Amino acid sequence: MTYDDNNIFAKILNGDIPCDKVYEDEHVLAFRDIAPQKKTHVLVIPKGRYTDIVDFGSNASPEEVLGFYKAVAKIAKDEGLTTNGFRSIANTGEFGGQEVPHFHMHLLGGEPVGKMVG
């Protein structure tokens, strides 16, 4: 998969499309999903041009990787998801159900999430 500079997350990062921002730092932008699947549904994306979790893990700098996962932990705490638990999902590729070719993690919670795969 090649990176598409016109994907919706690239447009959000460029400021071409607004988002309901939850968190931002030098490596990460996080925002509420426009079609939430649970009470809390936040998307966490790196600011770099990474297509999926494999690309990110293989090519991101150690600072980007550390920054991303520290941001995920902070957002989960700040959103009140750590008390009862939450689900973090990184869909990858066609069979994994990835819809946007920019690595992103879904944080779902605030209510029971249910079975992992139905």
Number of C-alpha atoms within 10 A of each C-alpha: 10 11 16 15 13 10 13 15 25 21 13 15 17 12 10 11 11 11 16 11 13 15 17 15 12 10 16 21 22 24 19 18 19 11 7 13 13 15 12 19 22 29 23 27 25 27 20 17 20 23 20 23 18 13 16 19 13 11 14 17 12 10 9 19 18 13 17 22 14 13 22 23 14 14 19 22 12 12 16 15 19 15 9 10 15 19 16 17 13 17 18 19 16 9 7 9 10 16 11 18 22 27 24 25 21 23 25 24 23 18 13 13 14 8 6 7 4 4
